[in-house]
């Protein structure tokens, strides 16, 4: 099957973010999305460590050591960017002031349940952190993830087996193999990565994909 790179997947996610949106980018793969704003659109990216107006990733050798996001990744500041403390940042997240959050995931269930902070084999699992606040305060949750685990096992499931971040919170899932909406019937196909067939993607998906 054809698999998109992280950069290609980030560009695919960016295509579905409307002009003028305020968007939080989660830790990991979602941070790449800020480098792929389509021409003619303005998107205001938020990082929970206190930045509104995250710009593209800086070129190597041009990094400002005082400009990082929640992933501790070097960033740039867009024109008009604002800085503030954690309390204000989380008030934005919890208060419904962010339009979309783009998060990574270990697992997503067909009913929209999200598991993205701990697996079952971690001796000292991390804290759930800001993801918990995002999924209850942001109306649209996009998930950006690999379709299968390293061992080839499905990550899109009938029911999650890892500790949950939120119940029924996911709106749309972007994987390297396909884009899927969460509907009352379960996963509904939006599009396939060019070169893939529905049958191939269904074979590595635990839950049924509706068309």
C-alpha positions as a Python dict, from the first residue, in 0.01 Angstrom:
ca = {
    (1, 'X'): (0, 0, 0),
    (2, 'X'): (97, 362, -50),
    (3, 'X'): (179, 549, 270),
    (4, 'X'): (206, 927, 303),
    (5, 'X'): (508, 1080, 475),
    (6, 'X'): (457, 1295, 785),
    (7, 'X'): (498, 1608, 571),
    (8, 'X'): (245, 1488, 312),
    (9, 'X'): (2, 1392, 585),
    (10, 'X'): (42, 1733, 751),
    (11, 'X'): (-37, 1903, 419),
    (12, 'X'): (-349, 1684, 384),
    (13, 'X'): (-469, 1787, 730),
    (14, 'X'): (-403, 2155, 650),
    (15, 'X'): (-630, 2133, 343),
    (16, 'X'): (-930, 2068, 570),
    (17, 'X'): (-869, 2358, 809),
    (18, 'X'): (-1094, 2652, 713),
    (19, 'X'): (-964, 3003, 660),
    (20, 'X'): (-954, 3210, 980),
    (21, 'X'): (-954, 2911, 1217),
    (22, 'X'): (-786, 2908, 1556),
    (23, 'X'): (-611, 2571, 1580),
    (24, 'X'): (-420, 2391, 1854),
    (25, 'X'): (-148, 2154, 1738),
    (26, 'X'): (-75, 1861, 1967),
    (27, 'X'): (261, 1706, 2045),
    (28, 'X'): (436, 1498, 1778),
    (29, 'X'): (319, 1466, 1418),
    (30, 'X'): (58, 1748, 1439),
    (31, 'X'): (331, 2009, 1487),
    (32, 'X'): (420, 1971, 1116),
    (33, 'X'): (81, 2115, 1013),
    (34, 'X'): (189, 2475, 1082),
    (35, 'X'): (426, 2459, 782),
    (36, 'X'): (146, 2376, 536),
    (37, 'X'): (-110, 2657, 535),
    (38, 'X'): (-271, 2655, 187),
    (39, 'X'): (-226, 2967, -25),
    (40, 'X'): (-487, 3231, 38),
    (41, 'X'): (-573, 3119, 391),
    (42, 'X'): (-485, 3255, 732),
    (43, 'X'): (-482, 3005, 1017),
    (44, 'X'): (-389, 3107, 1372),
    (45, 'X'): (-201, 2825, 1542),
    (46, 'X'): (-205, 2791, 1921),
    (47, 'X'): (42, 2607, 2144),
    (48, 'X'): (-61, 2525, 2500),
    (49, 'X'): (265, 2652, 2648),
    (50, 'X'): (144, 3006, 2575),
    (51, 'X'): (170, 3110, 2209),
    (52, 'X'): (-99, 3223, 1968),
    (53, 'X'): (42, 3268, 1619),
    (54, 'X'): (283, 2977, 1565),
    (55, 'X'): (458, 3006, 1230),
    (56, 'X'): (636, 2752, 1009),
    (57, 'X'): (925, 2541, 1136),
    (58, 'X'): (1248, 2744, 1115),
    (59, 'X'): (1520, 2647, 872),
    (60, 'X'): (1821, 2470, 1030),
    (61, 'X'): (2060, 2723, 1175),
    (62, 'X'): (1794, 2996, 1211),
    (63, 'X'): (1630, 2869, 1532),
    (64, 'X'): (1558, 3104, 1823),
    (65, 'X'): (1627, 2903, 2141),
    (66, 'X'): (1357, 3099, 2325),
    (67, 'X'): (1083, 3004, 2077),
    (68, 'X'): (950, 2651, 2132),
    (69, 'X'): (610, 2483, 2129),
    (70, 'X'): (459, 2229, 2371),
    (71, 'X'): (671, 1956, 2206),
    (72, 'X'): (987, 2156, 2285),
    (73, 'X'): (1025, 2188, 1907),
    (74, 'X'): (1174, 2509, 1767),
    (75, 'X'): (913, 2730, 1601),
    (76, 'X'): (877, 3071, 1443),
    (77, 'X'): (627, 3338, 1540),
    (78, 'X'): (379, 3459, 1281),
    (79, 'X'): (323, 3831, 1237),
    (80, 'X'): (110, 3956, 1528),
    (81, 'X'): (184, 3655, 1751),
    (82, 'X'): (99, 3684, 2121),
    (83, 'X'): (256, 3525, 2429),
    (84, 'X'): (81, 3453, 2759),
    (85, 'X'): (93, 3234, 3067),
    (86, 'X'): (-41, 2878, 3101),
    (87, 'X'): (-355, 2989, 3282),
    (88, 'X'): (-464, 3203, 2988),
    (89, 'X'): (-367, 2933, 2739),
    (90, 'X'): (-578, 2669, 2914),
    (91, 'X'): (-866, 2914, 2950),
    (92, 'X'): (-867, 2943, 2571),
    (93, 'X'): (-872, 2563, 2538),
    (94, 'X'): (-1136, 2498, 2801),
    (95, 'X'): (-1351, 2797, 2717),
    (96, 'X'): (-1432, 2709, 2357),
    (97, 'X'): (-1206, 2973, 2200),
    (98, 'X'): (-1015, 2722, 1982),
    (99, 'X'): (-1195, 2596, 1669),
    (100, 'X'): (-997, 2278, 1595),
    (101, 'X'): (-738, 2067, 1775),
    (102, 'X'): (-508, 1839, 1577),
    (103, 'X'): (-388, 1557, 1801),
    (104, 'X'): (-189, 1237, 1768),
    (105, 'X'): (-329, 904, 1886),
    (106, 'X'): (-238, 552, 1985),
    (107, 'X'): (-592, 434, 1911),
    (108, 'X'): (-926, 571, 1785),
    (109, 'X'): (-1254, 380, 1815),
    (110, 'X'): (-1535, 384, 1559),
    (111, 'X'): (-1753, 583, 1804),
    (112, 'X'): (-1491, 858, 1832),
    (113, 'X'): (-1326, 750, 2158),
    (114, 'X'): (-964, 870, 2174),
    (115, 'X'): (-665, 707, 2344),
    (116, 'X'): (-350, 915, 2305),
    (117, 'X'): (-165, 943, 2635),
    (118, 'X'): (-69, 596, 2764),
    (119, 'X'): (-33, 236, 2653),
    (120, 'X'): (-68, -72, 2871),
    (121, 'X'): (301, -166, 2874),
    (122, 'X'): (443, 157, 3019),
    (123, 'X'): (588, 115, 3367),
    (124, 'X'): (550, 485, 3441),
    (125, 'X'): (285, 624, 3202),
    (126, 'X'): (290, 999, 3137),
    (127, 'X'): (19, 1230, 3264),
    (128, 'X'): (-273, 1293, 3030),
    (129, 'X'): (-184, 1664, 3023),
    (130, 'X'): (-348, 1924, 2801),
    (131, 'X'): (-510, 1670, 2568),
    (132, 'X'): (-779, 1615, 2829),
    (133, 'X'): (-862, 1987, 2827),
    (134, 'X'): (-860, 2007, 2448),
    (135, 'X'): (-1104, 1723, 2389),
    (136, 'X'): (-1365, 1873, 2622),
    (137, 'X'): (-1320, 2237, 2520),
    (138, 'X'): (-1260, 2227, 2144),
    (139, 'X'): (-1560, 2147, 1919),
    (140, 'X'): (-1368, 1972, 1638),
    (141, 'X'): (-1096, 1717, 1707),
    (142, 'X'): (-881, 1606, 1413),
    (143, 'X'): (-652, 1308, 1470),
    (144, 'X'): (-330, 1269, 1270),
    (145, 'X'): (-176, 923, 1303),
    (146, 'X'): (-30, 614, 1140),
    (147, 'X'): (-297, 364, 1038),
    (148, 'X'): (-124, 65, 1196),
    (149, 'X'): (119, 8, 1483),
    (150, 'X'): (484, -88, 1436),
    (151, 'X'): (389, -455, 1446),
    (152, 'X'): (120, -405, 1182),
    (153, 'X'): (-174, -424, 1423),
    (154, 'X'): (-473, -191, 1362),
    (155, 'X'): (-501, 139, 1549),
    (156, 'X'): (-855, 213, 1426),
    (157, 'X'): (-1070, -17, 1636),
    (158, 'X'): (-1422, -116, 1733),
    (159, 'X'): (-1326, -20, 2090),
    (160, 'X'): (-1004, 123, 2233),
    (161, 'X'): (-800, -99, 2463),
    (162, 'X'): (-570, 175, 2598),
    (163, 'X'): (-663, 434, 2865),
    (164, 'X'): (-899, 692, 2716),
    (165, 'X'): (-840, 1064, 2677),
    (166, 'X'): (-1202, 1140, 2584),
    (167, 'X'): (-1528, 966, 2499),
    (168, 'X'): (-1675, 1017, 2152),
    (169, 'X'): (-1467, 1329, 2086),
    (170, 'X'): (-1296, 1264, 1749),
    (171, 'X'): (-1443, 1432, 1440),
    (172, 'X'): (-1209, 1319, 1161),
    (173, 'X'): (-909, 1084, 1141),
    (174, 'X'): (-620, 1147, 901),
    (175, 'X'): (-387, 850, 856),
    (176, 'X'): (-108, 776, 614),
    (177, 'X'): (-349, 543, 428),
    (178, 'X'): (-688, 721, 434),
    (179, 'X'): (-908, 997, 574),
    (180, 'X'): (-1213, 889, 774),
    (181, 'X'): (-1500, 1071, 942),
    (182, 'X'): (-1659, 956, 1266),
    (183, 'X'): (-2035, 913, 1213),
    (184, 'X'): (-2318, 751, 1412),
    (185, 'X'): (-2259, 439, 1197),
    (186, 'X'): (-1883, 438, 1259),
    (187, 'X'): (-1588, 518, 1031),
    (188, 'X'): (-1696, 670, 698),
    (189, 'X'): (-1447, 701, 412),
    (190, 'X'): (-1360, 1055, 299),
    (191, 'X'): (-1073, 963, 69),
    (192, 'X'): (-790, 716, 20),
    (193, 'X'): (-421, 787, -22),
    (194, 'X'): (-367, 762, -401),
    (195, 'X'): (-269, 409, -494),
    (196, 'X'): (-464, 239, -214),
    (197, 'X'): (-787, 43, -246),
    (198, 'X'): (-1068, 32, 8),
    (199, 'X'): (-1019, -344, 42),
    (200, 'X'): (-652, -299, 133),
    (201, 'X'): (-725, -33, 395),
    (202, 'X'): (-1019, -231, 538),
    (203, 'X'): (-786, -529, 587),
    (204, 'X'): (-575, -328, 834),
    (205, 'X'): (-872, -165, 1009),
    (206, 'X'): (-1041, -346, 1298),
    (207, 'X'): (-1378, -171, 1254),
    (208, 'X'): (-1586, -155, 938),
    (209, 'X'): (-1530, 136, 700),
    (210, 'X'): (-1857, 269, 556),
    (211, 'X'): (-1882, 439, 218),
}
